[in-house]
Amino acid sequence: MLASASTLPTLETPRLRLRWMTEADIPALFELFSQSEVTRYWSWSAYTELAQAERLLGNIHKHFAERSLFQWGFARREDDRIIGTCTLAELSGEHRRASLGYALNRAHWGHGYGREAVGRVVEFGFTSLELHRLEADVDPRNTSSVKVLEDLGFQREGYQRQRYSHNGEIQDAVLYGLLRPEWRSGCV
């Protein structure tokens, strides 16, 4: 899994560039994860200080060095400003699987950017990393995220009751999975 690379490869889509994030991207990461609408169904609360985004970037780089997490920032080609992230976490070479996660700045919802970025990372996972399985869990109330997964061919595999406690609220999760033989490369 990219054994000798010092950074993630840049992935391209018709409108987006998924790339390695640097210190220059910290303000955009803070903007993204300080939006309560974005973190509504996330595993942590909205950021309140820039230092949280700095720590996030440090953790992204640390976990990439360990090859346990690949997290791209994605930007529109026209301005290269990060508007979201897409992540392969819990990478297992032995079992050839990873968990998928993604977030998109509220200002860019409704334009298909999330689906475009996630589709490209799915393709990378199945082709470049030769993964056999990708999985994601999503709050069932997050209908936009559910639609992204289902449009890409993910199948609902289970319902996890009261899986998360977030901002004083207990939240359910739906588990989705996609196997490489089921994946359609044209879905990107």
N, C-alpha and C positions, 0 to 999 in steps of 0.2 A: 504494500500500500504506500506508494510514493516514498520508498525507503530512503532515498538520498536527498529529496527536495527540501529546501529550507523555507519555502512558502508554498501555499496552495497554487495550483495552476489557475490562470484566468479562464473563465468559461464565458462564451458569447451566446447571445440570443439575438433575434432581429432588433430588439429595442434595448436590451440590457447588457451590462458587463458585470459578471460575478467575479469578484477579485479579493485578494488578500487585503486586509485592513491594516492601516498604520495609525500612528498617533494623530495624524491630520484628520482622521475620521472620528475622533472622539466626540466632537460636538454633534455630529450627525447621529452617532450611537446614543448619545444622551437625549437628543430630541426624540428619537424613535422610542426609546424605552422609558421616557418620562411621560408618555401619553397614556392616561388611564384606560382609554379605549383599546389601545394596543395590548396592554398588560392585563386586560379584563379576564382573559382566559389563559393567561401565562402562569408560570410557576413562581413568579415573584411579583412584588408590588412595583408600581411605577417609581422610577428613579426620582430623587429629589436633589441630588447634587452631582456635579460633573465627575467627582472622584469615583462614583459607582461605575460610570462608563469607562474610566481609566482602568479600574480593576477588571472589568469585563474583558477589555482588550488584552490585558496581561494574561488572563486565564485562557482566552482563545489561543494566544500564541503558545502558552505553556502546554496546553492539551494537544495542540497540533504537533509540537515537538515530541510528545509521547505517542502520537498517532492514535489517540483515543477520541478525537473530535476534529472535524473539519468544518469550519464556519466561514462562509463567504459573506462579504457585504455585497449587496447588489445595487447598482447605480444605473440610471438612464444614461445611454451612450452620449446624449447631447451635453450633459454637464458633469458627469462622473461623480456626482454627489450621492453618497449612500442614502438609499430610501428604505432599505430592508436588509434582513439577514436570512440566510438559508443554511441549515446545519445538518450534517450527518454526525450523530453522536453514538456513544456506546458501540463503536466500531469493533467488530469481532472478525478477524481474519480466519480464525479456526472455524467459526460457524457461518462465515460469509454473510453477515447481516449487519444492519445499522438502524438506528432510530432517526427519524426525520423530524425536523422542526423548522419553523419559519415565522417571520414577523415582518410587517409592512407598515410604514409610516401612514398614519390616518389620512394625510393630505393626498395620498396616492391610491386609496381604496377605489374599487370600481372600474379600474382600467385594465385588469388582467395581468398586472405585473407579477403578482404573487404566483399565479398559475405558471406563468412563463419561467420564472426563476426556479420554482420547485420542479417543474418538468425537466429543466436542464440538469439539475442536481440528481434527479432520479436517473436520467440517462447516464451521467457520469458514474454514478454508483454501480449501475449494472454493466457498463461497458469497461470503463477504465479501472475500476476497483474489482470488477468481476464478482460483485455481491450476488447472492442468491435471493435474499429477502430484505425488504425495507418495511419498516413499521412506523406507525405514528399513533399517538393518542390525542384526542381532541374532545373538548367539552361539547356535548351534543347540542348546546344552544348556540355554538359558534357555526352557524349555518354556512357562512362564506368559506370557512376553512374545510368543512365537511365537503362542500361542493368541489373545492380544489382537488382534494384527495380522490373523490369519486370520479371526477372528470379524467383523472390520470390513471384510472383503472384499479385503485385500491379497493379492497373488499372489507366490509365491516365484519370483524371477527369476534367481537365481544363487547359487553357493556360492564364497566367497572363502577360500581356504586360507591359514592362518597370517597373517591380516590384522593382528592386534594382538599386541603384547607387553605383558602386564599382570601386575605382581607376579611377574616372573620366569617367566611362563608364556606360551607362544605360543597364541593363540586364533584359531579360525576365525570366519567371519561368514557369515550368509545374508542376501542382499539381497532385500527385499520392495518391491513397488511397487503403487500404486493410482492409476488414472486416473479423472478426473472422470466420464467416461461410464459407468464401471463402478460408481461409488459409489452406494450406496443410502442416501438420507438417513434412512430409518427405522432405520438401524443405531445411531443415537446412544443 
